[in-house]
Amino acid sequence: MTVPFEALIPYAIIVTMFGVTGAGLSAIKTAQNGGKKARWSLDTWDRVLMDRDRRLTGWLRGQTDAADAPYGFEYNNPWRVEKRFS
């Protein structure tokens, strides 16, 4: 017994939409990470290094091989100190 092709059209549309959505999300996530795959299971050390890389290069996942930090890197320290004495 055959299945009429009209019954398979909605399933083809649903499968196509899932594929388009998955490909779109993957492309957006890759573009946000500078062309690299997304990172999983980040701990505190990874987040600190990613923040340092963002301050050095401007990208969260960017890395540089320059021996010297760019001008102004020493002034954008993420550690804030409280003002004890006024």
Secondary structure, DSSP 8 states (H G I E B T S, - for coil): ----GGGTHHHHHHHHHHHHHHHHHHHHHHHHTTTS----S--HHHHHHHHHHHHHHSSSS-----SS--TTGGG--S--------
